[in-house]
């Protein structure tokens, strides 16, 4: 989220006590300069321009910087051009595939990062919570929609009443590139996210289970009271999309030995998976935490098998940028909410 603090703009003006000749000479000198030289800056850059410059430098892309800052690419180009005009030197080399920094651009990047971090820390330390405003683009795994998301939204609104959450539900594998590209500010997803530019905050983990209607014809359990692998493989199995860990785990488990080829249905909508399971289409592999009411009513049951399923571990993830204080505060709030729900 961008800060709106600005540095003061200072322009050279003749003092009231200057003699006319000195004022005229200064005017002639100024008029004769086509552009200021480095070290002869006409004005101090505002924080927004430094922020835009930092993210262009970080991404090496005007397009990705525009997405990260929720602005247009022409606006980013105009800001960079204004900075270069103010400093009187090129800062960015615009290549066909990537923007790179000039020596002075690399020097300015260090200053910009320090300014942004200090401004961010100052705002979080001294500004009232209701002074923070804007839109946070939140990417979210659907599992959390069915668990503690409503509590988090209420807490976030109470803490930062003028901050709006723009929520997009998607699978974790899609959210990672969106986060890296700056299209999402904060993501609650299956982790860890092993990218050097991303910070992870552990949230919670949920076990997976084989789930079915109690009257689904799977045949009798074995002598240990377990549903055989072959019985599950003979029916339809519904779970998360093909690129996800649950799908790949179930595919491998059901494909081990035997002559029965498993029939897997991938689905990106957890609500749809639950509905298909309630309709008796097959066995689903989902977290029991999302179907508590259906289990209590006896509409669905957990199947006991000898196949071990992994847990889904979720993290809050943000860009490791200098202006992350508000995002980090929201990530830690999510940690608190998730921990409270685990204790229930």
CORDAHU-V137430 format. One record per backbone hydrogen bond with DSSP energy under -1.0 kcal/mol. CO is the residue of the C=O (numbers start at 1). NH is the residue of the N-H. E is the energy in kcal/mol with one decimal. If there is no record, write none. Layout:
co->{CO & CO}
nh->{NH & NH}
e->{E & E}
//
This chain:
co->{15 & 19 & 20 & 21 & 22 & 23 & 24 & 25 & 26 & 27 & 28 & 30 & 37 & 46 & 47 & 48 & 49 & 50 & 51 & 52 & 53 & 54 & 55 & 56 & 60 & 61 & 62 & 63 & 64 & 65 & 66 & 72 & 73 & 74 & 75 & 76 & 77 & 78 & 79 & 80 & 81 & 82 & 83 & 84 & 84 & 91 & 93 & 93 & 98 & 100 & 102 & 103 & 104 & 105 & 106 & 107 & 108 & 109 & 110 & 111 & 112 & 113 & 114 & 115 & 116 & 117 & 118 & 119 & 120 & 121 & 122 & 123 & 128 & 129 & 134 & 136 & 137 & 137 & 138 & 139 & 140 & 141 & 142 & 144 & 148 & 149 & 150 & 151 & 152 & 153 & 154 & 155 & 156 & 160 & 162 & 164 & 166 & 168 & 171 & 171 & 172 & 174 & 175 & 176 & 177 & 178 & 178 & 186 & 187 & 188 & 189 & 193 & 195 & 197 & 199 & 201 & 204 & 206 & 209 & 210 & 211 & 212 & 213 & 216 & 222 & 226 & 228 & 229 & 230 & 232 & 236 & 237 & 238 & 239 & 241 & 244 & 245 & 246 & 247 & 248 & 249 & 250 & 251 & 263 & 265 & 269 & 270 & 271 & 272 & 273 & 274 & 275 & 276 & 277 & 283 & 284 & 286 & 287 & 288 & 291 & 292 & 293 & 294 & 294 & 301 & 304 & 312 & 313 & 314 & 315 & 316 & 317 & 318 & 319 & 324 & 325 & 326 & 327 & 328 & 329 & 330 & 331 & 332 & 333 & 334 & 335 & 336 & 337 & 338 & 339}
nh->{18 & 23 & 24 & 25 & 26 & 27 & 28 & 29 & 30 & 31 & 32 & 33 & 40 & 50 & 51 & 52 & 53 & 54 & 55 & 56 & 57 & 58 & 59 & 60 & 99 & 65 & 66 & 67 & 68 & 69 & 71 & 76 & 77 & 78 & 79 & 80 & 81 & 82 & 83 & 84 & 85 & 86 & 87 & 88 & 89 & 102 & 95 & 100 & 95 & 93 & 106 & 107 & 108 & 109 & 110 & 111 & 112 & 113 & 114 & 115 & 116 & 117 & 118 & 119 & 120 & 121 & 122 & 123 & 124 & 125 & 126 & 127 & 131 & 132 & 164 & 166 & 185 & 186 & 168 & 188 & 170 & 144 & 146 & 149 & 152 & 153 & 154 & 155 & 156 & 157 & 158 & 159 & 160 & 163 & 134 & 136 & 138 & 140 & 174 & 175 & 176 & 178 & 179 & 180 & 181 & 183 & 184 & 139 & 317 & 141 & 315 & 195 & 198 & 320 & 318 & 316 & 314 & 312 & 286 & 303 & 284 & 301 & 216 & 218 & 225 & 222 & 232 & 233 & 234 & 235 & 283 & 265 & 285 & 267 & 244 & 248 & 249 & 250 & 251 & 252 & 253 & 254 & 255 & 237 & 239 & 273 & 274 & 275 & 276 & 277 & 278 & 279 & 281 & 280 & 238 & 211 & 209 & 290 & 291 & 295 & 296 & 297 & 299 & 300 & 212 & 227 & 206 & 191 & 203 & 189 & 201 & 187 & 199 & 321 & 328 & 329 & 330 & 331 & 332 & 333 & 334 & 335 & 336 & 337 & 338 & 339 & 340 & 341 & 342 & 343}
e->{-1.4 & -2.3 & -2.8 & -2.6 & -2.4 & -2.1 & -2.4 & -2.5 & -2.5 & -2.7 & -1.5 & -1.4 & -2.8 & -1.7 & -2.5 & -2.5 & -2.6 & -2.6 & -2.0 & -2.0 & -2.5 & -2.6 & -2.5 & -2.4 & -2.5 & -1.5 & -2.1 & -2.0 & -2.5 & -2.0 & -2.6 & -1.7 & -2.4 & -2.4 & -1.9 & -2.3 & -2.5 & -2.3 & -2.3 & -2.4 & -2.1 & -2.6 & -2.6 & -1.3 & -1.2 & -2.0 & -1.1 & -2.4 & -1.1 & -3.6 & -2.5 & -1.6 & -2.5 & -2.1 & -1.2 & -1.4 & -3.1 & -2.4 & -1.9 & -2.7 & -2.6 & -2.3 & -2.4 & -2.6 & -2.4 & -2.6 & -2.5 & -2.3 & -2.1 & -2.0 & -2.2 & -1.8 & -2.4 & -1.3 & -3.0 & -2.8 & -1.8 & -2.0 & -2.6 & -2.6 & -2.2 & -1.3 & -1.1 & -2.0 & -2.0 & -2.6 & -1.9 & -2.4 & -2.9 & -2.2 & -2.1 & -2.1 & -2.9 & -1.8 & -1.5 & -3.2 & -2.1 & -2.2 & -1.3 & -1.3 & -1.6 & -1.1 & -2.5 & -2.4 & -2.5 & -2.4 & -1.2 & -2.8 & -2.8 & -1.8 & -2.9 & -1.8 & -1.6 & -2.8 & -1.8 & -2.6 & -3.5 & -3.5 & -1.6 & -2.9 & -2.8 & -2.8 & -1.7 & -1.4 & -2.2 & -2.9 & -1.5 & -2.5 & -1.5 & -1.0 & -2.7 & -3.3 & -2.2 & -1.5 & -1.9 & -2.0 & -2.5 & -2.5 & -2.6 & -1.9 & -2.6 & -2.7 & -1.1 & -2.6 & -2.4 & -1.9 & -2.3 & -2.1 & -2.6 & -2.0 & -2.5 & -1.8 & -2.2 & -1.4 & -3.1 & -3.0 & -1.6 & -1.8 & -1.7 & -2.1 & -2.4 & -1.9 & -1.8 & -1.4 & -2.0 & -3.5 & -2.3 & -2.3 & -2.7 & -2.1 & -2.1 & -2.0 & -2.9 & -1.4 & -3.0 & -2.0 & -2.1 & -2.3 & -2.3 & -1.8 & -2.2 & -1.7 & -2.0 & -2.4 & -2.6 & -2.3 & -2.2 & -2.0 & -1.8 & -1.1}
//
